[in-house]
Protein backbone atom coordinates (compact mmCIF):
# COMPACT_ATOMS: atom_id res chain seq x y z
CA UNK A 1 0.00 0.00 0.00
CA UNK A 2 1.36 3.44 -0.91
CA UNK A 3 1.40 6.07 1.80
CA UNK A 4 1.42 9.78 1.16
CA UNK A 5 4.11 11.94 2.67
CA UNK A 6 2.61 13.84 5.59
CA UNK A 7 3.31 17.61 5.40
CA UNK A 8 4.87 19.44 8.36
CA UNK A 9 1.62 21.16 9.32
CA UNK A 10 -0.41 17.90 9.25
CA UNK A 11 -0.26 17.26 13.00
CA UNK A 12 -2.05 20.48 14.06
CA UNK A 13 -4.64 19.92 11.30
CA UNK A 14 -5.14 16.33 12.47
CA UNK A 15 -5.63 17.43 16.07
CA UNK A 16 -8.15 20.06 14.99
CA UNK A 17 -10.14 17.63 12.83
CA UNK A 18 -10.44 14.78 15.36
CA UNK A 19 -12.96 15.35 18.11
CA UNK A 20 -13.52 13.42 21.34
CA UNK A 21 -16.33 11.50 19.66
CA UNK A 22 -13.90 10.28 17.00
CA UNK A 23 -11.53 8.88 19.64
CA UNK A 24 -14.49 7.35 21.47
CA UNK A 25 -15.53 5.56 18.27
CA UNK A 26 -12.03 4.18 17.73
CA UNK A 27 -11.87 2.95 21.33
CA UNK A 28 -15.28 1.29 20.94
CA UNK A 29 -14.20 -0.35 17.66
CA UNK A 30 -11.13 -1.73 19.42
CA UNK A 31 -13.48 -3.65 21.73
CA UNK A 32 -16.45 -4.50 19.50
CA UNK A 33 -14.91 -4.75 16.00
CA UNK A 34 -18.29 -3.93 14.41
CA UNK A 35 -19.66 -0.51 13.49
CA UNK A 36 -23.14 -1.40 14.71
CA UNK A 37 -22.01 -2.28 18.25
CA UNK A 38 -19.54 0.61 18.39
CA UNK A 39 -22.22 3.07 17.30
CA UNK A 40 -24.55 1.77 20.01
CA UNK A 41 -21.81 2.10 22.61
CA UNK A 42 -21.17 5.79 21.85
CA UNK A 43 -24.88 6.57 21.24
CA UNK A 44 -24.84 7.43 17.53
CA UNK A 45 -26.50 5.81 14.53
CA UNK A 46 -24.59 3.33 12.39
CA UNK A 47 -24.58 5.65 9.31
CA UNK A 48 -23.10 8.39 11.53
CA UNK A 49 -20.43 6.00 12.79
CA UNK A 50 -19.62 4.94 9.23
CA UNK A 51 -19.16 8.57 8.17
CA UNK A 52 -17.10 9.33 11.29
CA UNK A 53 -14.74 6.44 10.52
CA UNK A 54 -14.36 7.63 6.93
CA UNK A 55 -13.52 11.15 8.21
CA UNK A 56 -10.97 9.72 10.66
CA UNK A 57 -9.21 7.66 7.97
CA UNK A 58 -9.23 10.66 5.65
CA UNK A 59 -7.63 12.75 8.39
CA UNK A 60 -4.88 10.15 8.96
CA UNK A 61 -4.51 9.55 5.20
CA UNK A 62 -4.25 5.78 5.61
CA UNK A 63 -6.75 2.98 6.38
CA UNK A 64 -7.13 2.08 10.05
CA UNK A 65 -9.22 -1.07 9.54
CA UNK A 66 -9.54 -3.92 7.09
CA UNK A 67 -13.14 -4.80 6.26
CA UNK A 68 -14.11 -8.46 6.70
CA UNK A 69 -17.38 -10.38 6.69
CA UNK A 70 -17.21 -10.72 10.47
CA UNK A 71 -16.36 -7.10 11.14
CA UNK A 72 -13.37 -4.78 11.20
CA UNK A 73 -9.76 -5.74 11.88
CA UNK A 74 -7.16 -3.01 12.62
CA UNK A 75 -4.27 -2.61 10.19
CA UNK A 76 -0.75 -2.53 11.60
CA UNK A 77 -0.85 1.27 11.86
CA UNK A 78 -4.48 1.10 12.92
CA UNK A 79 -3.45 -1.00 15.96
CA UNK A 80 -1.33 1.92 17.16
CA UNK A 81 -4.10 4.42 16.61
CA UNK A 82 -6.82 2.41 18.35
CA UNK A 83 -4.38 1.60 21.16
CA UNK A 84 -3.88 5.32 21.74
CA UNK A 85 -7.64 5.89 21.46
CA UNK A 86 -8.34 3.29 24.13
CA UNK A 87 -5.62 4.77 26.34
CA UNK A 88 -6.93 8.31 25.93
CA UNK A 89 -10.52 7.28 26.69
CA UNK A 90 -9.46 5.39 29.84
CA UNK A 91 -7.35 8.36 30.99
CA UNK A 92 -10.21 10.77 30.30
CA UNK A 93 -12.65 8.58 32.24
CA UNK A 94 -10.30 8.43 35.23
CA UNK A 95 -9.74 12.21 35.03
CA UNK A 96 -13.48 12.95 35.00
CA UNK A 97 -14.11 10.47 37.81
CA UNK A 98 -11.31 11.96 39.90
CA UNK A 99 -12.54 15.49 39.18
CA UNK A 100 -16.03 14.51 40.33
CA UNK A 101 -14.56 13.08 43.54
CA UNK A 102 -12.79 16.39 44.20
CA UNK A 103 -15.96 18.35 43.36
CA UNK A 104 -17.76 16.40 46.08
CA UNK A 105 -15.06 17.32 48.56
CA UNK A 106 -12.74 14.36 48.05
CA UNK A 107 -9.00 14.43 47.53
CA UNK A 108 -8.22 12.52 44.35
CA UNK A 109 -8.53 8.96 43.17
CA UNK A 110 -6.32 5.87 43.03
CA UNK A 111 -7.26 2.90 40.80
CA UNK A 112 -5.14 -0.21 41.28
CA UNK A 113 -5.19 -3.90 40.43
CA UNK A 114 -4.11 -6.62 42.84
CA UNK A 115 -3.82 -10.40 42.74
CA UNK A 116 -5.72 -12.23 45.44
CA UNK A 117 -2.54 -13.44 47.13
CA UNK A 118 -1.32 -9.90 47.79
CA UNK A 119 -4.67 -8.27 48.58
CA UNK A 120 -5.37 -9.71 52.08
CA UNK A 121 -2.02 -8.70 53.56
CA UNK A 122 0.28 -6.29 51.79
CA UNK A 123 -2.19 -4.31 49.69
CA UNK A 124 -4.77 -4.14 52.50
CA UNK A 125 -2.20 -2.70 54.91
CA UNK A 126 -1.01 -0.13 52.38
CA UNK A 127 -4.61 0.88 51.57
CA UNK A 128 -5.45 1.22 55.27
CA UNK A 129 -2.38 3.38 55.84
CA UNK A 130 -2.94 5.74 52.90
CA UNK A 131 -6.59 6.12 53.95
CA UNK A 132 -5.41 7.13 57.43
CA UNK A 133 -3.20 9.75 55.80
CA UNK A 134 -5.85 10.86 53.27
CA UNK A 135 -9.33 9.94 54.54
CA UNK A 136 -11.13 11.48 51.55
CA UNK A 137 -9.00 9.72 48.92
CA UNK A 138 -11.18 7.53 46.66
CA UNK A 139 -9.55 4.11 46.10
CA UNK A 140 -10.79 1.48 43.66
CA UNK A 141 -9.30 -2.03 43.43
CA UNK A 142 -9.90 -4.40 40.51
CA UNK A 143 -8.85 -7.86 39.36
CA UNK A 144 -7.89 -11.06 41.13
CA UNK A 145 -5.41 -12.84 38.82
CA UNK A 146 -2.22 -11.58 37.16
CA UNK A 147 -3.58 -11.99 33.64
CA UNK A 148 -6.67 -9.93 34.51
CA UNK A 149 -4.80 -7.05 36.07
CA UNK A 150 -2.07 -6.98 33.41
CA UNK A 151 -4.77 -6.58 30.75
CA UNK A 152 -6.33 -3.74 32.77
CA UNK A 153 -2.91 -2.12 33.14
CA UNK A 154 -2.18 -2.40 29.41
CA UNK A 155 -5.58 -0.84 28.61
CA UNK A 156 -4.94 2.04 31.06
CA UNK A 157 -7.94 1.03 33.16
CA UNK A 158 -5.72 1.09 36.27
CA UNK A 159 -2.64 3.12 37.20
CA UNK A 160 -0.57 0.32 38.72
CA UNK A 161 -0.88 -3.34 39.59
CA UNK A 162 0.38 -5.67 42.29
CA UNK A 163 0.98 -9.02 40.63
CA UNK A 164 3.44 -10.78 38.38
CA UNK A 165 4.14 -11.17 34.68
CA UNK A 166 1.56 -13.52 33.17
CA UNK A 167 3.25 -13.93 29.78
CA UNK A 168 6.80 -14.15 28.49
CA UNK A 169 7.06 -10.78 26.74
CA UNK A 170 5.28 -8.52 29.23
CA UNK A 171 8.61 -7.12 30.39
CA UNK A 172 8.49 -5.11 27.16
CA UNK A 173 5.30 -3.39 28.35
CA UNK A 174 5.74 -3.10 32.11
CA UNK A 175 8.38 -2.35 34.70
CA UNK A 176 8.49 -4.74 37.66
CA UNK A 177 9.61 -4.02 41.25
CA UNK A 178 9.59 -7.16 43.46
CA UNK A 179 7.72 -7.15 46.76
CA UNK A 180 7.22 -10.63 48.22
CA UNK A 181 6.79 -14.37 47.60
CA UNK A 182 3.58 -16.38 47.73
CA UNK A 183 3.02 -19.85 49.22
CA UNK A 184 0.27 -22.15 47.90
CA UNK A 185 -1.88 -24.45 50.06
CA UNK A 186 -4.27 -27.24 49.10
CA UNK A 187 -7.52 -26.78 51.04
CA UNK A 188 -10.90 -28.48 51.49
CA UNK A 189 -13.96 -27.82 53.63
CA UNK A 190 -14.17 -28.69 57.31
CA UNK A 191 -15.26 -32.32 57.75
CA UNK A 192 -14.08 -33.40 54.29
CA UNK A 193 -13.26 -37.12 53.98
CA UNK A 194 -9.72 -36.28 52.84
CA UNK A 195 -8.93 -34.67 56.19
CA UNK A 196 -8.98 -38.12 57.85
CA UNK A 197 -6.65 -39.67 55.26
CA UNK A 198 -3.21 -40.06 56.82
CA UNK A 199 -1.43 -41.10 53.59
CA UNK A 200 -2.37 -38.27 51.28
CA UNK A 201 -0.64 -37.83 47.94
CA UNK A 202 -1.52 -35.60 45.00
CA UNK A 203 -2.76 -38.68 43.13
CA UNK A 204 -5.27 -39.28 45.95
CA UNK A 205 -7.04 -36.03 45.05
CA UNK A 206 -7.54 -36.70 41.35
CA UNK A 207 -10.98 -38.31 41.70
CA UNK A 208 -12.36 -35.35 43.64
CA UNK A 209 -13.80 -32.18 42.04
CA UNK A 210 -11.34 -29.29 41.77
CA UNK A 211 -11.77 -25.51 41.63
CA UNK A 212 -8.99 -24.14 39.42
CA UNK A 213 -7.93 -20.67 38.37
CA UNK A 214 -8.05 -19.90 34.61
CA UNK A 215 -5.32 -21.48 32.50
CA UNK A 216 -3.82 -18.03 31.84
CA UNK A 217 -2.97 -17.44 35.52
CA UNK A 218 0.54 -18.13 36.93
CA UNK A 219 -0.96 -20.10 39.85
CA UNK A 220 -2.66 -22.46 37.38
CA UNK A 221 0.62 -22.82 35.50
CA UNK A 222 2.31 -23.86 38.74
CA UNK A 223 -0.37 -26.42 39.54
CA UNK A 224 -0.31 -27.90 36.03
CA UNK A 225 3.46 -28.24 36.31
CA UNK A 226 2.92 -30.13 39.57
CA UNK A 227 0.43 -32.46 37.89
CA UNK A 228 2.92 -33.10 35.08
CA UNK A 229 5.77 -33.74 37.52
CA UNK A 230 3.62 -36.34 39.28
CA UNK A 231 2.64 -37.82 35.86
CA UNK A 232 -0.99 -36.94 36.45
CA UNK A 233 -3.53 -35.48 34.05
CA UNK A 234 -5.54 -32.39 34.91
CA UNK A 235 -8.55 -33.52 37.00
CA UNK A 236 -11.59 -34.26 34.84
CA UNK A 237 -14.12 -32.75 37.24
CA UNK A 238 -13.21 -29.06 37.46
CA UNK A 239 -14.72 -25.61 37.87
CA UNK A 240 -12.64 -22.73 36.49
CA UNK A 241 -13.08 -19.68 38.69
CA UNK A 242 -11.10 -16.44 38.82
CA UNK A 243 -13.04 -15.03 41.80
CA UNK A 244 -11.49 -15.73 45.19
CA UNK A 245 -14.78 -15.01 46.97
CA UNK A 246 -16.68 -17.50 44.80
CA UNK A 247 -13.91 -20.09 45.22
CA UNK A 248 -14.01 -19.83 49.02
CA UNK A 249 -17.79 -20.15 49.01
CA UNK A 250 -17.71 -23.17 46.71
CA UNK A 251 -15.09 -24.85 48.89
CA UNK A 252 -17.23 -24.49 52.00
CA UNK A 253 -20.38 -25.84 50.35
CA UNK A 254 -18.98 -28.77 48.33
CA UNK A 255 -16.40 -31.56 48.37
CA UNK A 256 -14.14 -29.66 45.97
CA UNK A 257 -10.38 -29.27 46.35
CA UNK A 258 -8.46 -26.07 45.54
CA UNK A 259 -4.91 -24.73 45.70
CA UNK A 260 -4.89 -21.12 46.90
CA UNK A 261 -2.35 -18.65 48.31
CA UNK A 262 -1.77 -19.12 52.04
CA UNK A 263 -2.58 -15.46 52.70
CA UNK A 264 -6.05 -15.96 51.15
CA UNK A 265 -7.04 -19.06 53.16
CA UNK A 266 -5.25 -18.23 56.43
CA UNK A 267 -8.25 -16.72 58.24
CA UNK A 268 -10.62 -19.43 56.98
CA UNK A 269 -8.26 -22.14 58.23
CA UNK A 270 -7.86 -20.42 61.62
CA UNK A 271 -11.65 -20.15 61.93
CA UNK A 272 -12.05 -23.85 61.15
CA UNK A 273 -14.03 -23.22 57.96
CA UNK A 274 -11.36 -24.82 55.76
CA UNK A 275 -8.67 -27.41 56.37
CA UNK A 276 -5.21 -27.32 54.79
CA UNK A 277 -3.98 -30.65 53.41
CA UNK A 278 -0.29 -31.66 53.70
CA UNK A 279 0.24 -31.65 49.94
CA UNK A 280 3.24 -29.60 48.78
CA UNK A 281 2.68 -27.67 45.55
CA UNK A 282 6.18 -27.53 44.11
CA UNK A 283 8.21 -24.47 44.91
CA UNK A 284 6.61 -21.17 45.80
CA UNK A 285 5.15 -19.06 43.05
CA UNK A 286 7.55 -16.55 41.53
CA UNK A 287 7.52 -13.45 43.69
CA UNK A 288 4.90 -10.81 42.98
CA UNK A 289 5.62 -7.11 42.78
CA UNK A 290 4.55 -3.74 41.45
CA UNK A 291 3.78 -3.53 37.73
CA UNK A 292 3.76 -0.13 36.02
CA UNK A 293 3.63 0.89 32.38
CA UNK A 294 7.05 1.59 30.87
CA UNK A 295 7.89 5.23 30.31
CA UNK A 296 4.85 6.62 32.16
CA UNK A 297 5.40 8.49 35.43
CA UNK A 298 3.05 7.73 38.31
CA UNK A 299 0.82 10.33 39.91
CA UNK A 300 1.82 11.72 43.30
CA UNK A 301 -0.85 9.59 45.01
CA UNK A 302 0.30 6.41 43.26
CA UNK A 303 3.93 7.16 44.13
CA UNK A 304 3.00 7.48 47.81
CA UNK A 305 1.10 4.19 47.63
CA UNK A 306 4.09 2.42 46.06
CA UNK A 307 6.33 3.63 48.91
CA UNK A 308 3.86 2.17 51.41
CA UNK A 309 3.84 -1.16 49.57
CA UNK A 310 7.63 -1.35 49.77
CA UNK A 311 7.53 -0.32 53.42
CA UNK A 312 5.10 -3.09 54.40
CA UNK A 313 6.93 -5.63 52.22
CA UNK A 314 10.13 -5.25 54.23
CA UNK A 315 10.58 -8.15 56.68
CA UNK A 316 10.15 -7.20 60.30
CA UNK A 317 13.43 -7.15 62.22
CA UNK A 318 13.95 -10.32 64.25
CA UNK A 319 14.89 -10.41 67.93
CA UNK A 320 18.40 -9.34 68.74
CA UNK A 321 20.71 -12.31 69.20
CA UNK A 322 21.35 -13.19 72.80
CA UNK A 323 24.81 -12.71 74.10
CA UNK A 324 26.38 -15.75 75.65
CA UNK A 325 26.74 -15.41 79.38
CA UNK A 326 30.27 -15.20 80.58
CA UNK A 327 30.89 -18.03 82.95
CA UNK A 328 32.50 -17.03 86.19
CA UNK A 329 35.91 -18.64 86.72
CA UNK A 330 35.84 -21.63 89.01
CA UNK A 331 37.29 -20.98 92.44
CA UNK A 332 40.48 -22.78 93.08
NUGU-114821 format. One record per residue (C-alpha): residue in one letter; z, x, y. Coordinates in Angstrom, 3 decimals. Layout:
<nodes>
[node 'a', [Z, X, Y]],
...
</nodes>
This chain:
<nodes>
[node 'x', [0.000, 0.000, 0.000]],
[node 'x', [-0.911, 1.357, 3.444]],
[node 'x', [1.796, 1.403, 6.074]],
[node 'x', [1.159, 1.416, 9.785]],
[node 'x', [2.673, 4.109, 11.941]],
[node 'x', [5.586, 2.606, 13.839]],
[node 'x', [5.398, 3.308, 17.611]],
[node 'x', [8.357, 4.869, 19.437]],
[node 'x', [9.323, 1.620, 21.159]],
[node 'x', [9.252, -0.407, 17.905]],
[node 'x', [12.998, -0.260, 17.265]],
[node 'x', [14.061, -2.050, 20.482]],
[node 'x', [11.301, -4.642, 19.919]],
[node 'x', [12.469, -5.141, 16.335]],
[node 'x', [16.069, -5.633, 17.434]],
[node 'x', [14.994, -8.153, 20.060]],
[node 'x', [12.832, -10.135, 17.632]],
[node 'x', [15.356, -10.443, 14.782]],
[node 'x', [18.115, -12.962, 15.354]],
[node 'x', [21.337, -13.517, 13.424]],
[node 'x', [19.661, -16.327, 11.502]],
[node 'x', [17.002, -13.897, 10.275]],
[node 'x', [19.641, -11.532, 8.880]],
[node 'x', [21.472, -14.492, 7.349]],
[node 'x', [18.270, -15.535, 5.561]],
[node 'x', [17.731, -12.025, 4.180]],
[node 'x', [21.327, -11.871, 2.953]],
[node 'x', [20.936, -15.278, 1.291]],
[node 'x', [17.660, -14.199, -0.354]],
[node 'x', [19.421, -11.126, -1.726]],
[node 'x', [21.731, -13.482, -3.646]],
[node 'x', [19.504, -16.454, -4.504]],
[node 'x', [15.998, -14.910, -4.749]],
[node 'x', [14.410, -18.293, -3.930]],
[node 'x', [13.492, -19.661, -0.505]],
[node 'x', [14.708, -23.142, -1.402]],
[node 'x', [18.250, -22.011, -2.280]],
[node 'x', [18.389, -19.536, 0.607]],
[node 'x', [17.295, -22.216, 3.067]],
[node 'x', [20.009, -24.547, 1.775]],
[node 'x', [22.609, -21.812, 2.097]],
[node 'x', [21.846, -21.166, 5.787]],
[node 'x', [21.244, -24.883, 6.571]],
[node 'x', [17.534, -24.839, 7.431]],
[node 'x', [14.531, -26.497, 5.810]],
[node 'x', [12.394, -24.586, 3.329]],
[node 'x', [9.314, -24.579, 5.652]],
[node 'x', [11.527, -23.100, 8.394]],
[node 'x', [12.795, -20.435, 5.999]],
[node 'x', [9.225, -19.620, 4.942]],
[node 'x', [8.170, -19.160, 8.574]],
[node 'x', [11.294, -17.096, 9.326]],
[node 'x', [10.522, -14.736, 6.436]],
[node 'x', [6.929, -14.365, 7.634]],
[node 'x', [8.207, -13.522, 11.150]],
[node 'x', [10.656, -10.970, 9.716]],
[node 'x', [7.969, -9.212, 7.659]],
[node 'x', [5.646, -9.226, 10.661]],
[node 'x', [8.392, -7.626, 12.746]],
[node 'x', [8.960, -4.884, 10.152]],
[node 'x', [5.201, -4.515, 9.551]],
[node 'x', [5.607, -4.247, 5.776]],
[node 'x', [6.379, -6.747, 2.982]],
[node 'x', [10.045, -7.134, 2.077]],
[node 'x', [9.540, -9.220, -1.069]],
[node 'x', [7.089, -9.540, -3.918]],
[node 'x', [6.265, -13.141, -4.801]],
[node 'x', [6.702, -14.107, -8.465]],
[node 'x', [6.685, -17.379, -10.380]],
[node 'x', [10.474, -17.212, -10.719]],
[node 'x', [11.145, -16.362, -7.100]],
[node 'x', [11.199, -13.367, -4.783]],
[node 'x', [11.878, -9.758, -5.744]],
[node 'x', [12.620, -7.161, -3.013]],
[node 'x', [10.192, -4.273, -2.608]],
[node 'x', [11.604, -0.746, -2.527]],
[node 'x', [11.859, -0.846, 1.272]],
[node 'x', [12.917, -4.483, 1.097]],
[node 'x', [15.963, -3.447, -0.998]],
[node 'x', [17.155, -1.327, 1.918]],
[node 'x', [16.610, -4.100, 4.423]],
[node 'x', [18.349, -6.821, 2.406]],
[node 'x', [21.158, -4.383, 1.605]],
[node 'x', [21.740, -3.883, 5.319]],
[node 'x', [21.462, -7.641, 5.894]],
[node 'x', [24.130, -8.338, 3.291]],
[node 'x', [26.339, -5.618, 4.772]],
[node 'x', [25.928, -6.934, 8.310]],
[node 'x', [26.694, -10.525, 7.277]],
[node 'x', [29.841, -9.460, 5.393]],
[node 'x', [30.992, -7.354, 8.358]],
[node 'x', [30.297, -10.209, 10.771]],
[node 'x', [32.235, -12.655, 8.580]],
[node 'x', [35.233, -10.300, 8.433]],
[node 'x', [35.028, -9.740, 12.206]],
[node 'x', [34.996, -13.476, 12.952]],
[node 'x', [37.813, -14.114, 10.475]],
[node 'x', [39.897, -11.309, 11.963]],
[node 'x', [39.184, -12.538, 15.490]],
[node 'x', [40.333, -16.028, 14.509]],
[node 'x', [43.541, -14.560, 13.077]],
[node 'x', [44.203, -12.790, 16.389]],
[node 'x', [43.356, -15.957, 18.353]],
[node 'x', [46.076, -17.764, 16.398]],
[node 'x', [48.563, -15.060, 17.317]],
[node 'x', [48.050, -12.744, 14.356]],
[node 'x', [47.533, -9.004, 14.431]],
[node 'x', [44.353, -8.224, 12.522]],
[node 'x', [43.174, -8.532, 8.957]],
[node 'x', [43.026, -6.323, 5.866]],
[node 'x', [40.804, -7.263, 2.904]],
[node 'x', [41.279, -5.136, -0.214]],
[node 'x', [40.434, -5.189, -3.899]],
[node 'x', [42.839, -4.106, -6.625]],
[node 'x', [42.737, -3.815, -10.402]],
[node 'x', [45.436, -5.723, -12.228]],
[node 'x', [47.132, -2.537, -13.441]],
[node 'x', [47.785, -1.324, -9.895]],
[node 'x', [48.582, -4.672, -8.275]],
[node 'x', [52.084, -5.373, -9.709]],
[node 'x', [53.563, -2.017, -8.697]],
[node 'x', [51.789, 0.280, -6.294]],
[node 'x', [49.691, -2.192, -4.315]],
[node 'x', [52.496, -4.768, -4.141]],
[node 'x', [54.913, -2.198, -2.704]],
[node 'x', [52.381, -1.011, -0.131]],
[node 'x', [51.573, -4.613, 0.881]],
[node 'x', [55.267, -5.453, 1.222]],
[node 'x', [55.843, -2.377, 3.383]],
[node 'x', [52.902, -2.943, 5.744]],
[node 'x', [53.952, -6.587, 6.121]],
[node 'x', [57.429, -5.409, 7.132]],
[node 'x', [55.796, -3.201, 9.748]],
[node 'x', [53.270, -5.847, 10.859]],
[node 'x', [54.540, -9.328, 9.943]],
[node 'x', [51.547, -11.131, 11.481]],
[node 'x', [48.918, -9.004, 9.720]],
[node 'x', [46.660, -11.182, 7.535]],
[node 'x', [46.098, -9.546, 4.113]],
[node 'x', [43.657, -10.795, 1.478]],
[node 'x', [43.433, -9.296, -2.028]],
[node 'x', [40.507, -9.904, -4.398]],
[node 'x', [39.362, -8.851, -7.858]],
[node 'x', [41.127, -7.888, -11.062]],
[node 'x', [38.821, -5.411, -12.841]],
[node 'x', [37.162, -2.222, -11.585]],
[node 'x', [33.640, -3.583, -11.993]],
[node 'x', [34.512, -6.673, -9.930]],
[node 'x', [36.069, -4.802, -7.048]],
[node 'x', [33.413, -2.065, -6.981]],
[node 'x', [30.755, -4.766, -6.576]],
[node 'x', [32.766, -6.331, -3.739]],
[node 'x', [33.138, -2.907, -2.122]],
[node 'x', [29.411, -2.184, -2.400]],
[node 'x', [28.606, -5.576, -0.835]],
[node 'x', [31.063, -4.942, 2.038]],
[node 'x', [33.165, -7.942, 1.034]],
[node 'x', [36.275, -5.717, 1.088]],
[node 'x', [37.198, -2.644, 3.120]],
[node 'x', [38.718, -0.572, 0.322]],
[node 'x', [39.595, -0.882, -3.343]],
[node 'x', [42.295, 0.377, -5.674]],
[node 'x', [40.626, 0.978, -9.018]],
[node 'x', [38.379, 3.443, -10.775]],
[node 'x', [34.678, 4.145, -11.171]],
[node 'x', [33.172, 1.562, -13.516]],
[node 'x', [29.776, 3.245, -13.929]],
[node 'x', [28.490, 6.801, -14.155]],
[node 'x', [26.740, 7.062, -10.777]],
[node 'x', [29.231, 5.278, -8.519]],
[node 'x', [30.389, 8.609, -7.122]],
[node 'x', [27.162, 8.486, -5.106]],
[node 'x', [28.351, 5.297, -3.394]],
[node 'x', [32.110, 5.741, -3.099]],
[node 'x', [34.698, 8.382, -2.352]],
[node 'x', [37.659, 8.494, -4.735]],
[node 'x', [41.247, 9.612, -4.021]],
[node 'x', [43.458, 9.587, -7.161]],
[node 'x', [46.764, 7.720, -7.147]],
[node 'x', [48.220, 7.222, -10.625]],
[node 'x', [47.603, 6.786, -14.365]],
[node 'x', [47.731, 3.581, -16.382]],
[node 'x', [49.216, 3.018, -19.853]],
[node 'x', [47.899, 0.265, -22.151]],
[node 'x', [50.063, -1.878, -24.448]],
[node 'x', [49.101, -4.273, -27.241]],
[node 'x', [51.039, -7.522, -26.778]],
[node 'x', [51.495, -10.901, -28.477]],
[node 'x', [53.630, -13.964, -27.817]],
[node 'x', [57.311, -14.172, -28.689]],
[node 'x', [57.754, -15.260, -32.320]],
[node 'x', [54.294, -14.075, -33.397]],
[node 'x', [53.981, -13.259, -37.117]],
[node 'x', [52.837, -9.721, -36.283]],
[node 'x', [56.190, -8.930, -34.668]],
[node 'x', [57.852, -8.977, -38.119]],
[node 'x', [55.262, -6.646, -39.666]],
[node 'x', [56.822, -3.209, -40.063]],
[node 'x', [53.593, -1.434, -41.096]],
[node 'x', [51.275, -2.367, -38.271]],
[node 'x', [47.937, -0.636, -37.826]],
[node 'x', [45.000, -1.517, -35.600]],
[node 'x', [43.126, -2.762, -38.679]],
[node 'x', [45.946, -5.266, -39.276]],
[node 'x', [45.049, -7.037, -36.026]],
[node 'x', [41.345, -7.544, -36.699]],
[node 'x', [41.704, -10.978, -38.314]],
[node 'x', [43.638, -12.365, -35.352]],
[node 'x', [42.038, -13.798, -32.182]],
[node 'x', [41.773, -11.344, -29.287]],
[node 'x', [41.628, -11.766, -25.511]],
[node 'x', [39.424, -8.989, -24.136]],
[node 'x', [38.368, -7.931, -20.675]],
[node 'x', [34.611, -8.053, -19.901]],
[node 'x', [32.502, -5.321, -21.479]],
[node 'x', [31.842, -3.817, -18.034]],
[node 'x', [35.517, -2.968, -17.436]],
[node 'x', [36.930, 0.536, -18.132]],
[node 'x', [39.845, -0.962, -20.103]],
[node 'x', [37.383, -2.658, -22.455]],
[node 'x', [35.498, 0.623, -22.822]],
[node 'x', [38.736, 2.312, -23.861]],
[node 'x', [39.542, -0.375, -26.420]],
[node 'x', [36.027, -0.311, -27.901]],
[node 'x', [36.314, 3.465, -28.244]],
[node 'x', [39.573, 2.924, -30.132]],
[node 'x', [37.885, 0.426, -32.462]],
[node 'x', [35.077, 2.922, -33.097]],
[node 'x', [37.517, 5.766, -33.739]],
[node 'x', [39.276, 3.623, -36.343]],
[node 'x', [35.858, 2.640, -37.822]],
[node 'x', [36.453, -0.990, -36.938]],
[node 'x', [34.047, -3.528, -35.481]],
[node 'x', [34.912, -5.538, -32.392]],
[node 'x', [36.996, -8.555, -33.523]],
[node 'x', [34.838, -11.588, -34.255]],
[node 'x', [37.243, -14.121, -32.748]],
[node 'x', [37.465, -13.210, -29.056]],
[node 'x', [37.872, -14.720, -25.608]],
[node 'x', [36.489, -12.645, -22.727]],
[node 'x', [38.695, -13.082, -19.676]],
[node 'x', [38.824, -11.103, -16.441]],
[node 'x', [41.798, -13.037, -15.034]],
[node 'x', [45.190, -11.489, -15.734]],
[node 'x', [46.965, -14.784, -15.009]],
[node 'x', [44.798, -16.678, -17.504]],
[node 'x', [45.222, -13.907, -20.087]],
[node 'x', [49.018, -14.014, -19.827]],
[node 'x', [49.014, -17.794, -20.147]],
[node 'x', [46.709, -17.710, -23.174]],
[node 'x', [48.893, -15.088, -24.847]],
[node 'x', [52.004, -17.229, -24.488]],
[node 'x', [50.351, -20.379, -25.835]],
[node 'x', [48.328, -18.979, -28.766]],
[node 'x', [48.368, -16.405, -31.555]],
[node 'x', [45.966, -14.137, -29.664]],
[node 'x', [46.351, -10.376, -29.268]],
[node 'x', [45.542, -8.464, -26.070]],
[node 'x', [45.704, -4.906, -24.732]],
[node 'x', [46.896, -4.895, -21.125]],
[node 'x', [48.307, -2.353, -18.650]],
[node 'x', [52.039, -1.770, -19.120]],
[node 'x', [52.698, -2.583, -15.460]],
[node 'x', [51.145, -6.047, -15.959]],
[node 'x', [53.159, -7.043, -19.055]],
[node 'x', [56.425, -5.254, -18.234]],
[node 'x', [58.237, -8.245, -16.719]],
[node 'x', [56.983, -10.620, -19.431]],
[node 'x', [58.229, -8.256, -22.138]],
[node 'x', [61.619, -7.864, -20.416]],
[node 'x', [61.925, -11.654, -20.147]],
[node 'x', [61.150, -12.052, -23.846]],
[node 'x', [57.960, -14.032, -23.224]],
[node 'x', [55.764, -11.364, -24.817]],
[node 'x', [56.367, -8.669, -27.415]],
[node 'x', [54.787, -5.207, -27.323]],
[node 'x', [53.408, -3.975, -30.648]],
[node 'x', [53.704, -0.293, -31.658]],
[node 'x', [49.940, 0.242, -31.652]],
[node 'x', [48.779, 3.243, -29.601]],
[node 'x', [45.550, 2.676, -27.675]],
[node 'x', [44.112, 6.175, -27.528]],
[node 'x', [44.912, 8.210, -24.470]],
[node 'x', [45.801, 6.610, -21.171]],
[node 'x', [43.054, 5.154, -19.057]],
[node 'x', [41.533, 7.548, -16.549]],
[node 'x', [43.690, 7.516, -13.451]],
[node 'x', [42.980, 4.904, -10.805]],
[node 'x', [42.783, 5.624, -7.113]],
[node 'x', [41.446, 4.554, -3.735]],
[node 'x', [37.735, 3.781, -3.528]],
[node 'x', [36.023, 3.757, -0.131]],
[node 'x', [32.381, 3.630, 0.893]],
[node 'x', [30.870, 7.052, 1.590]],
[node 'x', [30.314, 7.893, 5.225]],
[node 'x', [32.156, 4.852, 6.619]],
[node 'x', [35.432, 5.405, 8.494]],
[node 'x', [38.315, 3.048, 7.727]],
[node 'x', [39.909, 0.824, 10.328]],
[node 'x', [43.298, 1.824, 11.720]],
[node 'x', [45.009, -0.847, 9.585]],
[node 'x', [43.259, 0.300, 6.407]],
[node 'x', [44.128, 3.930, 7.163]],
[node 'x', [47.807, 2.998, 7.484]],
[node 'x', [47.634, 1.100, 4.193]],
[node 'x', [46.059, 4.089, 2.420]],
[node 'x', [48.913, 6.326, 3.632]],
[node 'x', [51.413, 3.862, 2.169]],
[node 'x', [49.568, 3.840, -1.165]],
[node 'x', [49.765, 7.630, -1.347]],
[node 'x', [53.422, 7.528, -0.317]],
[node 'x', [54.398, 5.105, -3.092]],
[node 'x', [52.220, 6.930, -5.633]],
[node 'x', [54.230, 10.130, -5.250]],
[node 'x', [56.676, 10.577, -8.146]],
[node 'x', [60.298, 10.147, -7.199]],
[node 'x', [62.219, 13.430, -7.154]],
[node 'x', [64.247, 13.950, -10.318]],
[node 'x', [67.928, 14.894, -10.410]],
[node 'x', [68.741, 18.397, -9.342]],
[node 'x', [69.200, 20.707, -12.314]],
[node 'x', [72.802, 21.353, -13.188]],
[node 'x', [74.103, 24.808, -12.710]],
[node 'x', [75.651, 26.381, -15.749]],
[node 'x', [79.376, 26.736, -15.411]],
[node 'x', [80.580, 30.268, -15.200]],
[node 'x', [82.954, 30.889, -18.034]],
[node 'x', [86.192, 32.504, -17.025]],
[node 'x', [86.716, 35.912, -18.641]],
[node 'x', [89.014, 35.838, -21.627]],
[node 'x', [92.438, 37.290, -20.976]],
[node 'x', [93.078, 40.484, -22.784]],
</nodes>
